[in-house]
Amino acid sequence: MIHCDAVLELSFVIAPVPRRLFGSFVEHMGRCVYGGVFDPSDPAADEDGFRRDVMELTRELGVSVVRYPGGNFVSGYDWRDGIGPIAERPARLDLAWRSVEPNTFGLDEFMRWSAAVDCEPMMAVNLGTRGIAEACELLEYTNHPSGTALSDLRRRHGTADPYGIKLWCLGNEMDGPWQTGHKSAEDYGKLAAETAKAMRQVDPSIELVACGSSNDRMPTFGQWEATVLDHTFDHVDYLSLHAYFQQFDHDQNAFLASAVAMDSFIDGIVATCDHIAAKRRSPKRMKLSFDEWNIWYESRFVGHTNLEWMTAPRLIEDTYTTLDAVVVGNLLMSLLRHSDRIDIACQAQLVNVIAPIRSEPGEPAWRQTIFHPFALTARHARGDVLRVEPRTPTIDAGARGEAPAVDVVATRDPGSGEYAVFAVNRHPDQNALLSLRMTSSPGLRVVEHVTLGGSDLLASNTSEHPDRVQPAIPDNRAVSAEGVLTAELPAVSWSMIRLAPEPS
């Protein structure tokens, strides 16, 4: 058994937990919309065609914000195709995912759905094939009260009050050659800045996200951010980050260290943002929107050019394992650790497409393994994120070099005095004994301790066996005595431990 020592100190506050950190993503891709959130023919559908079982799981997941409608899809999308009487909406070719888009689910349906699941909408505008005028017109439709052509059109479509959408993405992955309307950093930066200025004239209260790099493997990574921020720094509130992870060549240790790579990625973007702030002698600290992240076995994807034209094809419906759930739990810990700069994060995507929720026609929707660490973190990470610096052995993480065997992050809710400790043991075959000294709050008791992993790392949940993998109470529960939390962490596992003050 390996040993890990750490200190939980009340004054080591990183930042308050941003509620928008627990976001998701609904794109018109594969079966995320059609057959996922929306399927009027399904027995589980309500009067709007929304699957009730998917809505129930979305609420259980704890999703706070949902980005829509893309993704690569948005760069060829005309939002007007998705409003008005459904029978009159045109079917279009979606070039991003080589699909036929029926447009039977659009903006107004999404807004009703997001209200039903109590999620904040995050809308993306098309800066690929369209531009400033269309972005402003969409904003007028959604946020202007009345008395103009587009606000009154919304009212005629049945929504009298403005939607009041606050979060807006200025395009999607515009650095990517795969993107319809791909642009250089210089061209995108100028367009994003002018779009931001024009949109703020329509509604000064909105928050805007500029596109960062699609991933840190892009040849323009770093330079893209610097150039875009040179143009947009004073006009946007956030810069986006996207990252997907997968296991390569059976290198389990490298995969388990994915959060180390995420930490490094975030730190690099923060450094670039602060470099631009220093150049401008500005006190502003640019916030980040990590609005696409997840595990995606991209190497299995055949590529969109090999797809047949059809509506809602089955695309990247990855089935996740216990091992994947451990890594997702650790990625959430990385996001919490950077909550001083990351205000928004969206796991991509919500249903069917590399998703925590899966559905099939006529069958109950079910939770994938990765559902559980997300739901538990969203439910219990409250109050402030506390910095924890564990002293731990390292493991050989293959392509990622050396990585700490144990990772720990914690939160404290000032209102209740409760703590949530999230811990991962990356060691491939040894349990870890975590000793966490609680210097400021010695009188705490363990009220919950659950673990994912430790065994059956390749097990998955399916429609036939939807609960095969779920959080379990370990045989050796964590104990708190004399100001020290002691917990045994199984090899290759993610754990959540909650502590509360002793009753007076």
Secondary structure, 3 states (H helix, E strand, C coil): CEEEEEEECCCCEEEECCHHHHEEECCCCCCCCECCCECCCCCCECCCCEEHHHHHHHHHHCCCEEEECCCHHHHHCCHHHHCCCHHHCCCEEECCCCEEECCCCCHHHHHHHHHHCCCEEEEEECCCCCCHHHHHHHHHHHHCCCCCHHHHHHHHCCCCCCCCCCEEEECCCCCCCCCCCCCCHHHHHHHHHHHHHHHHHHCCCCEEEECCCCCCCCCCCCHHHHHHHHHHCCCCCEEEEEEEECCCCCCHHHHHCHHHHHHHHHHHHHHHHHHHHHHCCCCCCCEEEEEEEEECCHHHCCCHHHCCCCCCCCCCCCCCEHHHHHHHHHHHHHHHHCCCCEEEEEEECCECCCCCEECCCCCCCEECCCHHHHHHHHHHCCCEEECCCCECCEEECHHHCEEECEEEEEEECCCCCCEEEEEEECCCCCCEEEEEEECCCCCEEEEEEEEEECCCCCCECCCCCCCCCCCECCCCCCEEECCEEEEEECCCEEEEEEEEECCC
